[in-house]
Structure formats: structure tokens, C-alpha cells
Amino acid sequence: MRIELLTTGTELMLGTTQNTHGAWIGQRLFALGLRVDRQITVPDGPPVVESIRLGIEDGDVLIVTGGLGPTSDDLTREALSEVLGVEMIEDEGALRTMEEFFASRGRRMAEVNRKQAMALVGADILPNPNGTAPGLYVPPRMSGEHHCAVFLLPGPPREMYPMFDAEVVPRLEALAGIEKPPEMLELKFVGIGESDFHQEVDAQLKAIAGLEHGYCARLGEVDLRLIGSAEAVTEAQTIIEDTFAQQLVSSDGAILEEVVVRLLKEQGKSVATAESCTGGLIAARLTDVSGASEVFRYGFVTYANEAKRDLLGVNWEDLLEHGAVSEPVARQMAEGALRVGEAEVAVAVTGIAGPTGGTESKPVGTVFLGVAVKGEETKVLKQFHPWGREAFKRQVSQAALNLVRRALGA
Amino acid sequence: MRIELLTTGTELMLGTTQNTHGAWIGQRLFALGLRVDRQITVPDGPPVVESIRLGIEDGDVLIVTGGLGPTSDDLTREALSEVLGVEMIEDEGALRTMEEFFASRGRRMAEVNRKQAMALVGADILPNPNGTAPGLYVPPRMSGEHHCAVFLLPGPPREMYPMFDAEVVPRLEALAGIEKPPEMLELKFVGIGESDFHQEVDAQLKAIAGLEHGYCARLGEVDLRLIGSAEAVTEAQTIIEDTFAQQLVSSDGAILEEVVVRLLKEQGKSVATAESCTGGLIAARLTDVSGASEVFRYGFVTYANEAKRDLLGVNWEDLLEHGAVSEPVARQMAEGALRVGEAEVAVAVTGIAGPTGGTESKPVGTVFLGVAVKGEETKVLKQFHPWGREAFKRQVSQAALNLVRRALGA
């Protein structure tokens, strides 16, 4: 089954927006044993017509993203209507849903939004619980001899992703005759790089018949995907878990902050955060997890020395003598957060995110991480992440959350 | 001049690698007043032939990245040779350069690398100082009636980027006869949707000769790009700034948190944050901006009622009587942050991110935002953002930062 992907949007051509739909959809299809055969990207407007025609001619399935909005350059529906020679009609159900969407937010639907309720005659409306633009599914019979199934999906990821999972995946499974997708297991690791896997387990994994594996490395983390028969996946999982037990965050897709919140809930403990250089990112990540309020109550963003002293009781002499980025300050921040935040575990970070503020002895990228546990001795680590401000914050938050995970015995 | 971009690589289809060449090249071309008209992405192998043919048929320029490596699935040179019907020949200069490249790293060139010195007869070799694969430039005359210039470039960014700047840009300028690139202006807005633009200014913008405009909408923000002659862009800018003066965040590409930090610096003021439902995200966004430490010193993540009382002095009776998500609590959080955080401006948010915790009178998505300014009366707003936890946090942080921006007189 040849799958064509058409991503539309002038912003994708100008380089102001990264085109991430290809990778996301590629991963989703991979899990079904399918793949994108060709991706075409064009600006909004007339080129969409020509590209839809090409996709329908060459593909068995055409997935189009973008161009379903209310403005004049959103023309994907119209383009498909033109290519297929199928009339458009206002869908009453879609219109009502949109009106309700606006009403529930206390707004009246603007007249321009009305065109978003237009559907091709014979197409399925794909509900969009996260936005105004419904998607469309045009079954293969509607393109005659080309017999190509067409999906029109909204461009914004937060609308497209859920619609893809809810509406596209089941239809693709039916089109491809997939009864049982292959096993897929995603293992998440922290504190090691892709090259560690190559060095330690790659040859062993390659020797397992019927197994495909792929890495996805991001800042401070690596995902390993295993796909194949149940036996092959289990065999691979055993090898990997034996080799990287301490770095394994999850085997069920849970990300680091989710694992930390889960462990805290299981143990009936709470965590407090004391952040200087990460500026609230650790707290923000913890509170991304639903139910975090059970285990997270106090977070301190002590960017200034005075804040470290006033909120966490860090000794002023130590701040002056050792500097804010130092072992004693990280220690006292963690212990202060544990005490003031009435928590069982506390984590503290103080470092130099850059680009300015570095010195010879403490260059940009230097960070001290402290972890305090009730009734135990506080630990302080020094790390170095000289990869730019944003990467630094992300890496340090990753290291801090991992310290909490390890402090909880995982 | 129609420019086609062909990015090749199986890893791009599987979603393990983000396809970033489109955005990078798009930005480079934009500076020349050019743009990519279509980007096609295919896996390594036979689809490359078909896509090169399509690009040469439809384009005046075809830029191909990837597939110049030494392995068996690197077939871009061969594909171009097949499509054009032009013989390949080993280029002695390229071979010598490659041998020297390996020698300078103390390695002997492997036999498989030899194919990387193959060039099409009549093509220019494009030197690659950062890797083994030279690029190729095939002038328009070599594709006969199609008259399409073709560039073959290596896939790895650290090889492709310098080659693009050194070898591709000057040839494109010559091909396009470039005199002066057009104006481009990006305006960033907050607190309005794409449909507001359509309703209010779209018709006026369309009436301006020689102007192109496009929207890019994200959660709680819209970017508007204007492209055209200096006069057309200025005319459009005036219309838009008149219509949406209060929602305009920047005309120089600065994002909301950058604008807030800049305003604070200019006014010599500092901001404190008191966050419940956003859990540190507002502080984290402020501290993403380099130099934030000059204007941000104290951040409070008061997730629990006790934290609101202990750190910010929120009245316990009000917490019990009105609940944490209420007007008086938002007000007291903002005033507490202003006082304890020794700031000139403070912003506070308390709401229900969901998915749980909603009630009939305060459904998931409800939030109160307070903004306190030294010497002024504290303002409290109620908003409703029922779009899921992550979107809620983002939207509320956006609204909060915008309140600070407005409180600073912008």
C-alpha cells in the first residue's frame, strides 16, 4: 500500500516553521508496519491542487495536512473538490459542532469559520475535539480508477495528532488489512547516548531474527523502539534491560516526569523543587503530569541570591564566599526546599545557563545539583552541559528529575 | 524561477530523524528573494530516480540532498546520470582530495569511498571541506529542453550548510539574476485568533498590490508575515498596527517573553511570579531569555494551599471560603509575590488545568489571573481555556505574560 503524505503551508517553505509532521506520522505508521513512500510539501494556494492530483494518481492513500483553517489561503478542501470533481456541501452536524465549540468558550462563531463546515459530498467528517476545523475522509471509490483514499487533516499538531490516532489509524488498518499490528515496544533511557547502545547491544539485537530496532536520541535521553514478533521483542528487551538497568526510565512509554510522579504516588511522598538556573522548568515538567498536585506542593524559583536566602535559608556568607553556583549552596537549597516545602524529597539546581556569566573556574554550562531525602544525607553532584541556554535548561531538568527517580529507589 | 527541493533518506520516512533541510534552505533562499516551490522527500533507492525526473521536468532549479555517501543505498549520482542519460567518470581531482582528507586524519581511504569521486561528465565538482562526499553542479544545458540546473549536496548538515553557502548561493544568484531581495516583516500578536485577522484586515491586505501575506497560528498567538516591496509592506504594516495595536507583541521577531524582559530592562523594573496551575511555566519562559536575571529574582510555585499561605501570605479563610481558584486568592497571590519578591510587577495564576478537579461552577479550564503593580490597584481577570492540560498551561502562561506586558504600558 503506497502512502503519500502532503504537508501544506507557506510557513514551511519560508523556513519559519519546522515541518515535523513527516517524522511524527512516520513513527505512527511504523508502528502499524506501514511507511510513508513520498512526502511532498508545498505552499498554501494553487500548488496544493497539483500536488493532490499527483498524490491521488500515484498513491493508494493520500494524507494531507494543513489548509483547513478559516482564512483565504486555506484551500485544501476546495482543491480536493476540484481534483475529484465532487461538489461541496455544508455539513449541518459539523456546523452545529463548531457553533457549540465557540459557545462553550463564550464566543460567537465568526462568519468566516462557516467554510470549515464544508464537506465533499460522500466524505466522512472527522471530528476535531481540539479545534474548529473538522477533518475529512474520502474513501477510495470517490477517486474512480485511481482508487486512492484521501485524508484531510488540520495542520496544528495538537489538533492533528489526536485526530490521526482516533480517525486515521483505524481506517488505515482496515485499508491495509492489518489484523494484528506487530509488537512494538518503546524503552526510554536517560543518562546514556546512542553510541552506548551501538557499543553494547547493537550486534546482539541485529542477530535476533524478525526484529527491527531504531533509536531516537534527544537531549539527555534516548528512546529505543523494538518492532517484530512477540518472541523477538521479548528477547531483545531482556538483553537491553540487563545491560542498561539503571538508565531505563520506562518500558511503557512513560516519560521521566511521569515516572517520577508515579513513584512518588506509590510511595506516598512529595517532592519540592529549588531552582536557580532552570528557572521553574523542573516544576513545570512535574506539573505537566496530571495528578501532580498529590505529590508536588512547593516549588521555589530562587533566581537571585536574596531569594535563595529569604525563601530557602541559604547562608549569606556561603553565597558570598563560594558563589551561588557552588556545592554548599546547592546543598542548602535542597535542604531548605525539603524543610520549607514540607517534602520527603527535594531537588535543587544552581548553575550558569549562559551565554554570559561564566568564569574561568566556573564556565558557562557548570551546574551543581543537590538532592535531599528526609532522614538521609544530602547528595550534591557537579555536571557540565555547555550546549547553549535552552539545551542547558533541558539537560539540567532531565538530570534533576533523574536524581529524584534514583532517590526513590528506581 | 521555480525551485524544487528533493531531500532523500530512509531515516526521514521512519520518523527517527527530523527533516530540517527544508526549513534551513527555505531561510537561506528567502534572504535571496527566492523560495522553495516544492519539497519532495523520498527514501533512499529507486524513488530517487522518479523524483529527480519530476524535479527536472517541473523546475528551473533542482536541489537534492543526501545519497552521496559510500554505501549501497547512496544512489543519487547514479539516479541523476540515469535521468539525464549522461555518463559518469571518475574525477581525478575529487579522488585526490578525498585521499588527502583521509590521510590528514591518519586513515587510509576504503575502496567503497572511491565511488564518491564519480562525477557526471560536464558537471562541476563542489568541494566538501567537512566530509568525504563532494557535491555536484549540473548546469541547465545538460538537461536539454527542460533547462533545469541541478545541485547534488551531501545530507549531513555540517557538510551541506557550508557547501550551500559557498557553492550554491553564488550560482543561484547568477541563475536568478538577483538584484535586491524583497522586504519581509513578521508581526507577532497575542490574544487574538487567525479569524480576527481575516475578519478585520484580510480584504484590505489583499487590495495592496505586490503584497503577499500569510498567517501562522499557534496556541494563544498568531504570526503575520508580510512580503513584498518596501512600500507595500509599510502600507500593510500601518493598517495592521492601527487595527490591532493592543495585541501587537513585536515587529522584529521577538517573542512575548523576550518583549517582557526587554520592557522590564528598559524600565529598570523586576517581575515576580506566583503560579499555581501553570506550575512554574511562566518563570521557565521568562528565564529562557538570556539576561532574565536582571529583571526576575523570585518565582513562587505554590501548588498547595499551604504554599499559597506560607510563601505568599494568602488568607487561609479566603482559601477555605472561596477556594484556591478564586478572585481573592489570585489577588492576594499577586500582591504577596510583589511584596515578598520585592518586585515592581507581579503576576499570579490559579486555575484548574484538568483533566480532574473541575466542578460545575468552576469547570476544568477556569483560571483567575492577577497582576499587581507597585502603587497601583491590583487587577484580576477570569479566563476559560478548556483545551487540555498542556494547552491550558501554555495559554495561561501566554495570557499572564501578556498581562505583564500591558502592565508595563505596552
Interface residues (C-beta under 8 A of the other chain):
Chain A: G9 T10 E11 L12 M13 L14 G15 T16 T17 Q18 N19 T20 G22 A23 W24 I25 G26 Q27 R28 F30 R35 V36 D37 R38 Q39 I40 T41 V42 P43 D44 P47 S51 G69 P70 T71 S72 D73 S104 R105 G106 A110 E111 V112 N113 N130 P156 R158 G214 Y215 C216 T273 E275 T278 G279 G280 L281 I282 A283 A284 L286 T287 D288 S290 G291 A292 S293 F296 R297 Y298 G299 F300 V301 T302 Y303 A304 E306 A307 D310 L311 V340 G341 E342 A353 G354 P355 T356 G357 R389 E390 K393
Chain B: L12 M13 L14 G15 T16 T17 Q18 N19 T20 G22 A23 W24 I25 G26 Q27 R28 F30 R35 V36 D37 R38 Q39 I40 T41 V42 P43 P47 S51 E186 E194 S195 D196 F197 H198 Q199 D202 K206 G214 Y215 C216 A217 R218 L219 D223 R225 T273 E275 T278 G279 G280 L281 I282 A283 A284 L286 T287 D288 S290 G291 A292 S293 F296 R297 Y298 G299 F300 V301 T302 Y303 A304 E306 A307 D310 L311 V340 G341 E342 A353 G354 P355 T356 G357 F384 P386 W387 G388 R389 E390 A391 K393
